[in-house]
Amino acid sequence: HIHERRRPLEKRGEKLIVRLAKQDDGAVINRLIQTDWNMDGLDWTDVRGWLVCEYLGAVVGCLEAMPGKPFGRLEFLGVEPGLPSRLKARVVRVLLQQGVVILKVFGSQAISGIIPFSMKSYLSFLQRRGAVSIGGGTIVLGRI
């Protein structure tokens, strides 16, 4: 497991790297989102549209970025559960920042996303940055 140290991470050269997911990232993405989403039975060998965040060479976070007009979506945030809280917050922040860049480049005017009830701190994080609830409902998954 990754342990938090007192010195800022950047001073030690241990930076967070955000990149587009590769095919072999599918299993780790599936594991990271299983905490809050039930995606059993799907094939994760060919993933597209996902950002992953690496720390010390390991994928510790993921976010699906789906550009669209007039709005795009940033969904299915997953973060390694054992991370120290400060590092977890940094992972969320950099994934969201890079997701916003993708949506802006595509021309999205706004961002939407679904926040599971279990992620209250993530909802608070977004609300402090201007996000507002626009409705509620039931999230469904259907096979095609």
Secondary structure, 3 states (H helix, E strand, C coil): CCCCCCCCHHHHCCCEEEEECCHHHHHHHHHHHCCCCCCCCCCCCCCCCEEEEEECCEEEEEEEEECCCCEEEEEEEEECCCCCHHHHHHHHHHHHHHHHHHHHHHCCCEEECCCCCCCHHHHHHHHHCCCCCCCCCCCCCCCC
